[in-house]
Amino acid sequence: MKRVVLAVCLAVVVAGSLAIAAQGRQDFVLRNRIGQTIDELYISPTTTDEWEEDVLDVDLLENGEDVTIHFPRDEDECLWDFKIITEDDTSVVWTKIDLCKASEVTLLIEGGKPIARIK
């Protein structure tokens, strides 16, 4: 009986480890605190001048709401630029956000300037 319990516990630990390993190290929680609804989110490596596709996993991200952004496991870039499009078609850009050090990114606009608080 002890062997069965030990085997089940080991299987749970291995499954949890595999789920964590499948996530990119750049995965993070995006917190919208800009005072407006975000309609689109583009994230591209700082080293490129082109924006990738919209990666917002929800239709709209209301002010005060959060969403988790996932990256491929094999992604190795750390510095990323963010571009959001609000519901009123305003675009705002944040640059050089180190996603290798962030588990949460809070987007704000203070004094008319884009600010990213990283945790």
GIPENOR-V351527 format. One line per field, one symbol per residue. psi: psi as a letter, one per 20 degrees, with the letter a starting at -180 (. if undefined). A space follows every 10 residues. Layout:
# GIPENOR-V351527
psi=???
This chain:
# GIPENOR-V351527
psi=ghhggggggg hggggghhgg hiqqiiqrpp ookijrpphq pppqqhiqjq qarpjojqgq oqpirqqppq qqhjpiqgpq qqpqprhjkp qpppqlpnii ipipooprop kjqppppp.
